[in-house]
Amino acid sequence: MSKAAETVYKDNKQTVKIQDEFWGRYIRLVQDTVIPYQYEALHDRVPEAEPSHAIANFEIAAGRKSGEFKGWVFQDSDVAKWLEAVGYSLSIKPDPELERRADEIIDLVGEAQLEDGYLNTYFIINGLDKRWTNLQDCHELYCAGHFIEAAVAYYEATGKDKLLNIMRRNIDHIDSVFGPEEGKIKGYDGHQEIELALVKLYRLTGEEKFLRLASFFIDERGQEPNFLRQEWEQRGRVTHWSGKTDRMDPAYNQAHLPVREQSVAVGHSVRAVYMYTAMADLAAITGDEALREACKRLWSNMTEKQMYVTGGIGSTHHGEAFTFDYDLPNDTVYAETCASIGLIFFAKRMLEMIPDAGYADIMERALYNNVLGSMAQDGKHYFYVNPLEVWPQACSCDPGKHHVKSERQGWFGCACCPPNVARLLTSLNQYIYTVHGDTLYTNLYIGSELNVKLGGTEVAVSQQSSYPWEGKVSLQLDPAASGEFGLALRVPSWSEGIEIKINGEVLESAERQQGYVIIRRVWNAGDVIEAEIPMEAHRVYAHPLLRADAQKTAIQRGPLVYCLESADNGEPLSSVTLDETAAFSETFDESLLGGAVVVESKGFRVDQQGWNGGLYNRVKAPVNEVKIKAVPYYLWGNRGSGEMRVWIAEGKA
């Protein structure tokens, strides 16, 4: 094992230092490669990638150059997410050159802002007469939300408030346009985002007006008469995307019912989880029990009936949306990267409200599989869609699968996912722990150090973790003075138990509550807690109503879901069956993309040479015994284009 990578975080509540070999590598990759690469992409200086036009749009809006707006209507948000990632990165490690570049972009954003505070390059360039007339499609409040998040992150990292003040002016303008008062628009954006961003700004500043505006947008959504439907009618039933239409479904925007009455995850998956995140924020702050119960219902439906084993959500490319319970196709899946990131946001907020390990289990699943797998090991190529089954020829030739790619792309015209990954990984410290009362809850086993007050005592906590390859974890506690408080260790849902030692002695009994072992005692400086969580490869089966995975199994080891690739198992993978009685063997392969545990077992392959018929025959093809090799899902597609599948047929010889 190499020396653990060290990453330092600072925020306005506590200092967290990540010292983790596995995640430190990816955080450094974001800092050293991803953020600089994305800076060049935003400036249209990456030859092999689609032009972004994002910076050019701001230059045109600011009057620095002439030209037309190009890109998606929400192109501004890519700049905002990059700035947010920069803020988190600067919290980890000072970088004067990176900070200078960010300051220059912030100056540009300020130049583009109008005198009244309005900020959106699409309408500034194309004509202000249409602003605030198509909230359903045009993402004005969505883009504002991402800039608010960027402003908060950048201020907390650098103490510089220029972007923060730009966004204060922008919010003042928005507040003058939207609200329940006479003469204001009683509406909301088609793509939720500003709601959770306003809560972040409220937590930074303590100013009630930000919380009030966030609550308005959440409370107004889904009320009758339906704002989005009325707006659509007023536009002559014309949409930004497809011209005149005969149908408008508010469920796509989660506006079909008031949010407190919703129970089923519907519509565009990213919009949904961004909204649920804001709902959980507001429920925690205000104590709104109806909002809290709605969050619990929506979480349960989404994760128990509409989530992929990789932590992906959104099963169709038509609208990048949820469909219905147990409809989770593997080869036409969407499972957008941003949706899983939003799921992680939602999980974090639920953990802050309710100390239930089930939320952390899902957060871990999405993080280690769908999100991490979306980025290539070089940090320069990305998946927007995260399939569980790929046949490259079908991706190219079947119109129903064109959205699925067998290799990651350099940059998308709609590049919402790459900067989202960057901002998540550079803020990973915010997801490891939560505090409830005088108890510290360990949600993710990631090597780290933090200082926190528990039971009135300042406590230094040092966690060492061998995840995701081994289930060994240790925590050393160093309270400033001996004191009583609680430490909660999550028992992962994929494990069959946990063995805990305190100062070398086995803990025979402890309170178990909502998936955590809670250890409450008087702690002294130097106390060490060791946890051993069995981590072995095992089969996973899907609910009987999940038709796409009937008679199939998936392989999981620890938090990692595994898959078969044709690079190891040949083609077609559809001819491969796993022996349902065979055991698994596990080996750490140093040569596999930086090193990973591979899982092998016995299986069978259809003998194509033994097929004697034409396209169809009355006689079944013979099978041969073969060795099957599975690799972590997050690594797939890094060895060239080829077939892949997560769910594997099971059978006997």
C-alpha positions in Angstrom: 0.0 0.0 0.0 1.3 3.5 -0.8 1.3 6.3 1.6 -2.2 7.7 2.2 -3.1 10.7 0.2 -3.8 13.8 2.3 -6.6 16.3 1.5 -7.5 19.1 3.8 -11.0 20.7 3.9 -12.2 23.7 5.8 -15.7 25.0 6.2 -17.5 27.4 8.5 -18.3 24.7 11.0 -15.4 22.4 11.4 -12.1 21.4 9.8 -12.0 17.9 8.2 -8.8 16.4 6.7 -9.3 13.5 4.4 -6.4 11.0 4.6 -7.6 8.2 2.4 -5.6 6.2 -0.2 -8.6 5.4 -2.4 -10.5 8.7 -2.3 -7.4 10.9 -2.1 -6.4 9.7 -5.5 -9.7 10.8 -7.0 -9.7 14.2 -5.2 -6.2 14.8 -6.5 -7.3 13.8 -10.0 -10.1 16.4 -9.8 -7.7 19.1 -8.6 -4.8 18.4 -10.9 -6.7 17.2 -14.1 -10.4 17.6 -14.0 -10.7 21.3 -13.0 -8.0 22.5 -15.4 -9.4 20.4 -18.2 -12.9 21.8 -17.6 -11.5 25.3 -17.5 -10.2 24.7 -21.0 -13.4 23.1 -22.2 -15.5 26.0 -21.0 -13.2 28.3 -23.0 -13.6 26.0 -26.1 -9.9 25.0 -26.2 -10.3 21.2 -26.1 -10.1 20.1 -29.8 -11.6 16.7 -29.3 -14.6 17.9 -27.2 -17.8 19.6 -28.2 -17.6 23.4 -27.9 -19.1 24.7 -24.7 -19.6 28.4 -25.6 -20.2 29.0 -21.9 -17.5 31.6 -21.4 -18.1 33.1 -24.8 -21.7 33.7 -23.9 -20.7 35.7 -20.9 -18.2 37.7 -22.9 -20.9 38.6 -25.4 -23.4 39.4 -22.6 -20.7 41.6 -21.0 -20.0 43.5 -24.2 -16.5 42.2 -24.5 -17.2 40.7 -27.9 -20.0 40.4 -30.4 -21.8 37.3 -31.5 -24.8 35.0 -30.9 -25.7 32.9 -27.9 -24.7 29.3 -28.4 -25.3 26.1 -26.5 -28.2 25.0 -24.3 -30.5 27.6 -22.6 -28.9 26.6 -19.3 -25.3 26.8 -20.4 -24.5 29.4 -17.7 -24.8 26.7 -15.1 -21.6 24.9 -16.3 -19.6 28.0 -15.3 -21.3 28.1 -11.9 -20.6 24.5 -11.1 -17.0 24.9 -12.2 -16.6 27.9 -9.8 -18.2 25.9 -7.0 -15.8 23.0 -7.5 -12.9 25.6 -7.5 -14.2 26.9 -4.2 -14.1 23.5 -2.6 -10.7 22.7 -4.2 -9.3 25.9 -2.7 -10.6 24.9 0.7 -8.5 21.8 0.3 -5.3 23.3 -1.0 -4.5 26.9 -1.9 -3.7 27.5 -5.6 -3.0 31.2 -6.4 -3.2 30.6 -10.2 -6.5 28.7 -10.0 -7.9 31.4 -7.7 -6.7 34.1 -10.2 -8.5 32.3 -13.0 -11.7 32.0 -11.0 -11.5 35.7 -10.0 -11.3 36.6 -13.7 -14.4 34.6 -14.5 -16.2 36.2 -11.5 -15.3 39.6 -12.9 -16.8 38.6 -16.2 -20.0 37.3 -14.6 -20.3 40.7 -12.8 -19.8 42.6 -16.1 -22.6 40.6 -17.7 -25.1 41.3 -14.8 -27.7 44.0 -15.6 -28.3 47.1 -13.6 -31.5 45.6 -12.1 -29.6 42.5 -10.9 -30.8 40.2 -13.7 -28.2 37.6 -14.7 -28.8 35.1 -17.6 -26.8 35.3 -20.8 -29.4 33.5 -22.9 -31.9 36.3 -22.4 -29.4 39.2 -22.1 -28.1 38.2 -25.6 -31.4 37.1 -27.2 -33.8 39.8 -25.8 -35.0 40.7 -22.4 -38.7 40.9 -23.5 -38.9 37.1 -23.1 -37.3 36.8 -19.6 -39.5 35.2 -17.0 -42.1 34.1 -19.6 -41.1 30.5 -19.9 -40.2 29.2 -16.5 -41.1 25.6 -17.5 -38.3 25.3 -20.1 -35.7 28.1 -19.8 -33.9 27.4 -16.5 -33.5 31.0 -15.4 -33.9 30.2 -11.7 -32.0 27.0 -12.1 -28.9 28.9 -13.3 -29.3 31.4 -10.5 -29.3 28.6 -8.0 -26.1 27.1 -9.3 -24.4 30.6 -9.1 -25.7 30.9 -5.5 -24.1 27.6 -4.6 -20.9 28.7 -6.2 -20.9 32.0 -4.4 -21.3 30.3 -1.0 -18.5 27.8 -1.7 -16.2 30.5 -3.0 -16.8 32.8 -0.1 -16.3 30.1 2.5 -13.0 29.1 0.7 -11.5 32.5 0.1 -13.4 35.1 2.1 -14.0 36.9 -1.2 -17.5 38.2 -1.5 -17.7 39.6 -5.1 -19.7 36.6 -6.4 -21.7 36.6 -3.3 -22.7 40.2 -3.8 -23.5 39.6 -7.4 -25.9 36.9 -6.4 -27.4 39.0 -3.6 -28.3 41.6 -6.2 -29.7 38.8 -8.4 -31.8 37.4 -5.6 -33.1 40.9 -4.8 -34.3 41.1 -8.4 -35.8 37.6 -8.2 -37.5 38.5 -5.0 -39.0 41.6 -6.6 -40.5 39.4 -9.4 -41.7 36.2 -7.5 -43.8 35.8 -4.4 -47.3 35.7 -3.1 -47.8 39.5 -3.1 -50.0 41.2 -5.6 -48.3 42.0 -8.9 -45.6 39.2 -8.5 -45.4 35.9 -10.4 -46.8 33.2 -8.2 -44.7 30.6 -9.9 -41.5 28.5 -9.8 -38.8 27.1 -12.1 -39.4 24.1 -14.3 -36.0 22.7 -13.0 -35.6 22.8 -9.3 -32.3 24.0 -7.9 -32.7 27.5 -6.6 -34.6 26.2 -3.6 -31.7 24.2 -2.1 -29.3 27.0 -3.0 -31.3 29.6 -1.1 -31.2 27.4 1.9 -27.4 27.3 1.7 -27.3 31.0 1.5 -29.6 31.3 4.5 -27.3 29.0 6.5 -24.4 31.2 5.6 -26.0 34.5 6.3 -28.9 33.8 8.7 -31.0 36.1 6.6 -34.7 35.0 6.8 -35.6 36.4 3.3 -33.6 33.6 1.6 -35.4 31.0 3.6 -38.7 32.7 2.9 -38.1 32.7 -0.8 -37.0 29.0 -0.8 -40.2 28.1 1.1 -42.3 30.0 -1.4 -41.0 28.1 -4.4 -41.5 24.8 -2.6 -45.0 25.6 -1.2 -46.3 27.1 -4.5 -45.3 24.0 -6.6 -48.2 21.9 -7.6 -50.9 24.2 -6.3 -54.0 24.9 -8.4 -54.5 26.6 -10.7 -51.3 25.0 -11.9 -48.7 27.7 -12.7 -46.8 25.8 -15.4 -50.0 24.8 -17.2 -51.2 28.4 -17.1 -47.9 29.7 -18.4 -48.0 27.1 -21.2 -51.5 28.2 -22.2 -50.4 31.9 -22.2 -47.6 31.0 -24.6 -50.0 29.5 -27.0 -49.0 26.0 -25.9 -45.5 26.6 -27.4 -42.4 25.1 -25.7 -38.8 26.1 -26.0 -37.8 22.6 -27.1 -40.4 21.4 -29.6 -42.6 24.3 -30.6 -46.3 24.0 -30.4 -47.5 20.9 -28.4 -50.9 19.4 -27.6 -50.0 18.1 -24.2 -48.3 19.4 -21.1 -47.7 17.1 -18.0 -46.8 18.9 -14.8 -45.7 15.6 -13.3 -42.5 15.9 -15.4 -41.6 18.9 -13.2 -43.0 17.4 -10.0 -45.8 20.0 -10.2 -48.7 17.7 -10.5 -49.5 17.9 -6.7 -48.5 20.1 -3.8 -45.2 18.7 -2.6 -46.6 17.6 0.8 -49.1 15.3 -1.0 -46.6 13.5 -3.2 -45.7 9.9 -2.5 -44.2 8.5 -5.8 -41.1 9.7 -7.6 -42.1 10.9 -11.0 -40.8 13.0 -13.9 -37.3 14.2 -14.6 -35.1 12.5 -12.1 -32.6 15.3 -11.5 -35.3 17.8 -10.9 -37.0 15.4 -8.5 -34.0 14.8 -6.2 -33.0 18.5 -6.2 -36.5 19.3 -5.1 -36.5 16.5 -2.5 -33.2 17.9 -1.1 -34.7 21.3 -0.6 -37.8 19.8 1.0 -35.6 17.9 3.5 -33.6 21.1 4.2 -36.7 23.1 4.9 -38.3 20.3 7.0 -35.2 20.2 9.2 -35.0 23.9 9.6 -38.7 24.7 10.2 -39.8 21.4 11.8 -42.5 21.0 9.2 -43.8 17.5 9.9 -45.8 17.2 6.7 -42.8 18.0 4.6 -40.7 15.5 6.5 -43.2 12.8 6.0 -43.4 13.5 2.3 -39.6 13.2 2.1 -39.7 9.8 3.8 -42.4 8.6 1.4 -40.6 9.8 -1.7 -37.3 8.3 -0.5 -38.9 5.0 0.1 -40.6 4.8 -3.3 -37.5 5.9 -5.1 -35.0 3.7 -3.4 -37.1 0.6 -2.9 -38.9 0.5 -6.2 -37.2 2.7 -8.7 -33.4 2.6 -8.1 -30.8 0.5 -9.9 -28.4 -1.7 -7.9 -25.6 0.8 -8.8 -27.5 3.7 -7.2 -28.7 5.0 -10.5 -32.2 6.5 -10.9 -34.2 7.4 -14.0 -35.0 4.5 -16.2 -35.9 6.1 -19.5 -34.2 8.5 -21.8 -37.5 10.0 -22.8 -37.4 13.0 -20.5 -34.5 11.5 -18.5 -37.2 10.4 -16.1 -38.7 7.9 -13.7 -41.3 5.6 -15.3 -43.1 3.3 -12.8 -42.3 0.9 -10.0 -40.0 -2.0 -10.8 -39.4 -0.7 -14.4 -35.6 -0.8 -14.5 -34.3 -1.9 -17.9 -30.6 -2.4 -18.0 -29.7 -1.6 -21.7 -32.0 1.3 -22.3 -31.5 2.8 -18.9 -30.7 6.5 -18.3 -29.4 6.7 -14.7 -27.9 10.1 -15.4 -24.8 11.0 -13.3 -26.4 14.2 -12.1 -29.4 12.2 -10.8 -27.2 10.0 -8.6 -25.4 13.1 -7.3 -28.7 14.6 -6.5 -29.7 11.4 -4.7 -26.5 11.8 -2.6 -27.5 15.3 -1.8 -31.0 14.1 -0.7 -29.4 11.3 1.4 -27.2 13.7 3.2 -30.1 16.0 4.1 -32.1 13.0 5.4 -29.2 11.9 7.5 -28.9 15.4 9.0 -32.6 15.1 9.9 -32.9 11.4 10.8 -30.0 9.3 12.0 -30.9 6.2 9.9 -28.2 4.2 8.3 -30.4 3.3 5.4 -29.8 6.8 4.0 -26.0 6.3 4.3 -26.3 2.9 2.6 -27.8 4.5 -0.5 -25.4 7.4 -0.4 -22.5 4.9 -0.4 -24.0 2.8 -3.2 -24.5 5.8 -5.5 -21.1 7.3 -4.7 -18.9 4.2 -5.2 -20.8 2.9 -8.3 -22.9 5.2 -10.5 -21.1 8.5 -9.7 -17.5 7.2 -9.6 -18.1 5.0 -12.7 -19.2 8.1 -14.7 -15.7 9.5 -14.9 -12.8 7.8 -16.7 -9.6 7.1 -14.9 -7.9 9.9 -16.8 -10.4 12.5 -15.5 -11.1 13.8 -19.0 -13.8 11.5 -20.3 -17.3 11.1 -18.9 -20.6 9.1 -19.1 -23.8 11.1 -19.0 -25.8 7.9 -19.1 -24.7 5.0 -16.8 -26.0 1.7 -18.3 -25.9 -1.8 -16.7 -25.7 -3.6 -20.0 -23.9 -2.5 -23.1 -23.6 -4.0 -26.6 -21.6 -1.4 -28.6 -23.2 -2.3 -32.0 -26.6 -1.7 -30.5 -25.6 1.6 -29.2 -24.6 2.7 -32.7 -27.3 1.0 -34.7 -30.5 0.9 -32.5 -32.2 4.3 -32.3 -33.6 3.3 -29.0 -30.1 2.9 -27.6 -28.3 5.9 -29.2 -28.2 7.6 -25.8 -26.1 4.8 -24.3 -22.4 4.9 -25.0 -19.8 2.2 -24.7 -17.0 4.7 -24.1 -16.9 7.9 -22.1 -16.9 11.2 -24.1 -14.5 14.0 -23.8 -17.1 16.7 -23.2 -20.8 17.1 -23.9 -22.7 20.0 -25.4 -25.0 19.5 -22.4 -22.1 19.2 -19.9 -24.0 19.2 -16.6 -22.5 16.0 -15.3 -18.7 16.6 -15.4 -18.6 19.7 -13.3 -21.2 18.1 -11.0 -18.8 15.2 -10.3 -16.0 17.7 -9.7 -18.0 19.7 -7.1 -19.1 16.5 -5.3 -15.7 14.9 -5.0 -14.1 18.1 -3.8 -16.7 18.5 -1.1 -16.7 14.8 0.0 -15.8 15.8 3.6 -19.4 17.0 4.0 -20.8 13.5 3.7 -18.7 11.4 6.1 -20.1 12.4 9.5 -23.3 13.8 11.0 -23.9 14.9 14.6 -27.1 14.4 16.5 -27.2 15.6 20.1 -23.9 14.5 21.7 -23.4 11.6 19.3 -21.1 11.5 16.2 -22.5 9.3 13.4 -20.0 7.8 11.0 -21.8 7.4 7.7 -19.0 6.7 5.3 -15.8 4.9 6.1 -13.3 7.2 4.6 -9.9 7.9 6.2 -10.2 11.4 7.8 -9.5 13.6 10.7 -12.0 16.1 12.2 -12.5 18.3 15.3 -16.0 18.4 16.7 -17.7 19.3 20.0 -19.5 16.4 21.6 -21.2 16.7 25.0 -19.6 20.0 25.5 -16.1 18.6 24.9 -13.8 19.4 22.0 -12.9 16.0 20.4 -10.3 15.2 17.8 -11.3 12.2 15.7 -8.9 10.3 13.4 -10.4 7.6 11.1 -8.3 5.1 9.2 -10.0 3.0 6.5 -9.0 0.3 4.1 -12.2 0.6 2.1 -13.3 -0.4 -0.4 -11.0 -3.4 -0.6 -11.0 -4.4 3.1 -13.5 -3.9 5.8 -11.0 -2.7 8.5 -11.7 0.6 10.1 -10.2 2.3 13.2 -11.1 5.5 14.9 -9.0 7.2 17.6 -10.7 9.7 19.9 -8.8 12.4 21.6 -11.2 14.6 23.8 -9.7 17.7 25.3 -10.8 16.3 28.6 -12.4 13.0 29.6 -16.1 13.1 28.8 -19.2 11.1 28.1 -20.6 11.2 24.6 -21.7 8.8 21.8 -20.0 7.3 18.8 -22.2 5.6 16.2 -20.8 3.2 13.6 -22.8 2.3 10.6 -23.4 -1.4 9.9 -23.6 -1.5 6.1 -26.7 -3.3 4.7 -24.4 -5.4 2.5 -22.6 -6.8 5.5 -23.5 -9.7 7.7 -22.3 -8.0 10.8 -19.6 -6.1 12.5 -17.0 -6.9 15.2 -15.9 -4.0 17.3 -13.0 -3.6 19.7 -12.3 -0.8 22.1 -8.7 -0.5 23.1 -8.1 -4.1 22.0 -11.1 -5.6 23.9 -14.1 -7.0 22.0 -17.3 -5.0 22.6 -19.7 -7.7 23.7 -22.9 -5.6 23.6 -24.0 -2.2 22.6 -27.1 -0.4 21.6 -28.2 -0.9 18.0 -30.5 1.7 16.5 -31.5 2.3 12.9 -28.5 0.5 11.4 -25.9 1.9 13.7 -24.0 0.5 16.7 -24.1 3.3 19.2 -21.3 3.3 21.8 -21.9 5.6 24.7 -19.3 5.9 27.5 -16.7 8.1 29.1 -14.0 8.6 26.5 -10.4 9.3 27.3 -7.6 10.7 25.1 -6.1 7.9 23.0 -9.1 5.6 23.0 -9.1 3.4 19.9 -12.2 1.8 18.3 -11.5 -0.9 15.7 -14.2 -2.3 13.5 -14.0 -5.3 11.3 -16.8 -5.5 8.7 -16.8 -8.8 6.7 -16.3 -7.9 3.0 -16.8 -10.9 0.7 -18.1 -11.2 -2.8 -21.8 -12.3 -2.8 -24.7 -12.6 -5.1 -27.5 -10.1 -5.2 -31.0 -10.8 -6.4 -33.7 -8.5 -7.6 -37.3 -8.3 -6.4 -39.6 -10.8 -8.3 -41.5 -7.9 -9.9 -38.3 -6.4 -11.4 -38.7 -8.2 -14.7 -35.5 -7.1 -16.3 -33.4 -9.0 -13.7 -35.5 -12.2 -13.5 -33.4 -15.4 -13.3 -30.3 -13.2 -13.0 -27.8 -12.3 -10.3 -25.4 -9.4 -9.7 -22.2 -9.6 -7.8 -21.3 -7.2 -5.0 -18.3 -7.0 -2.7 -18.4 -4.4 0.0 -19.9 -1.2 -1.4 -18.8 -2.1 -4.9 -21.1 -3.6 -7.5 -19.3 -5.8 -10.1 -19.8 -6.4 -13.8 -18.5 -8.6 -16.6 -16.6 -7.0 -19.5 -15.9 -8.6 -22.8 -12.2 -7.7 -22.3 -12.1 -10.5 -19.7 -14.9 -12.8 -20.8 -15.1 -12.6 -24.6 -18.3 -11.9 -26.6 -21.2 -12.1 -26.6 -21.7 -11.8 -22.8 -25.3 -12.9 -23.3 -23.9 -16.4 -23.9 -22.3 -16.5 -20.4 -24.1 -18.0 -17.4 -22.8 -18.1 -13.8 -22.9 -21.5 -12.1 -25.4 -21.0 -9.3 -23.6 -23.4 -7.0 -20.0 -22.1 -7.5 -18.1 -20.1 -5.0 -16.2 -16.9 -5.6 -12.5 -16.3 -5.4 -11.0 -12.8 -4.9 -7.7 -11.4 -5.9 -6.2 -8.0 -5.7 -4.9 -7.2 -9.2 -2.3 -4.5 -9.1 -2.2 -4.2 -12.9 -6.0 -3.4 -13.2 -6.3 0.4 -13.6 -4.5 1.4 -10.5 -5.3 -1.8 -8.6 -8.6 -3.5 -7.7 -10.0 -6.7 -6.3 -11.3 -8.9 -9.1 -13.8 -11.7 -8.5 -13.7 -15.0 -10.3 -16.0 -18.0 -10.4 -17.1 -20.9 -12.6 -19.6 -20.5 -15.3 -20.7 -21.7 -18.7 -20.6 -20.3 -22.2 -22.7 -21.3 -25.2 -20.5 -23.1 -27.8 -21.1 -21.1 -31.0 -19.0 -23.6 -32.9 -21.4 -26.3 -31.9 -24.4 -24.6 -33.3 -25.5 -26.6 -36.3 -28.7 -24.7 -37.3 -29.4 -21.5 -39.1 -31.0 -18.5 -37.2 -33.3 -20.9 -35.3 -33.1 -24.6 -34.5 -35.0 -27.2 -32.5 -31.8 -28.3 -30.8 -30.2 -26.2 -28.0 -26.6 -25.2 -28.4 -24.1 -27.0 -26.3 -22.3 -25.2 -23.4 -18.7 -25.3 -22.2 -17.4 -24.7 -18.7 -15.5 -21.4 -18.4 -13.9 -19.1 -15.8 -15.8 -15.9 -15.3 -14.1 -12.7 -14.2 -15.9 -9.7 -12.8 -14.4 -6.3 -12.1 -15.7 -3.3 -10.2 -18.5 -1.5 -12.1 -16.8 1.9 -11.6 -13.9 0.7 -13.7 -15.8 -0.5 -16.7 -15.1 1.0 -20.1 -11.6 2.1 -19.3 -10.0 -0.6 -21.6 -11.7 0.3 -24.9 -15.1 -0.2 -26.3 -16.7 -3.6 -25.5 -19.6 -5.4 -24.0 -20.5 -5.0 -20.4 -23.3 -6.3 -18.1 -24.0 -6.2 -14.4 -26.9 -8.8 -14.2 -25.8 -12.3 -15.2 -27.9 -15.3 -15.9 -27.6 -18.2 -13.4 -27.7 -21.8 -14.2 -26.4 -25.4 -13.6 -24.2 -27.6 -15.6 
